[in-house]
Amino acid sequence: NEGSFLVGALAALVSKSHSVGFIGGMDSPLIQKFEAGFRAGVRTADPQCVVLVNYAGVTGEAFKNPTKGKELALAQFAKGADVIFHASGSTGLGVFEAAKEKNCLAIGVDSDQSGEMPGHILTSMVKGVSTAVFTVVQQAKAGTFVGGHHELGVKEKGVDYVYDDENRALIPDAVHAKVETYRAMIIGGSLIVPAARAELDGFHP
């Protein structure tokens, strides 16, 4: 949800139509975390920005349906969205196709997906899997590892967004600076990112 917040803020800040979209794979609590964070980020950066939301399905098949992804993305672009964030596995490949077809932007997920559709991927919300693995190995070696549920957010570099030579031209300096301000607020604890739809009701940035 914290990484999704950052790309949500970025999407809202670069959107020219003040309308962006979220396409999830399976409608489930985990993917709803992505949605909640994204919507909170959009709301924080531009309270007037509209967020269109669709899910590809309610089973695991929803993560591997590019045709459905393209269909949903084309519908969101037709309603005015000009940036769409997907959290939908290979279903997102259809979102990228639609972004190219409509000359709009998409946001990748999990890893840097800029190579999937060059020029149309604004950024990607990435998971620092290497950070998680290295942290556990360090703890195991030091004898301090404790089993259980561990969450690595923005502060722990468990999630982030891509900003490099591949997409720098798509992100104005002022926009990048603003998103980095939000990052600092999350790390400092003054900004608590919602982790579920229900938490959005009481979220007022």
Summary of the structure (lengths in Angstrom):
residues: 205
radius of gyration: 16.6
end to end distance: 15.3
largest distance: 55.3
contacts: 727
relative contact order: 0.18
helix: 49%
strand: 18%
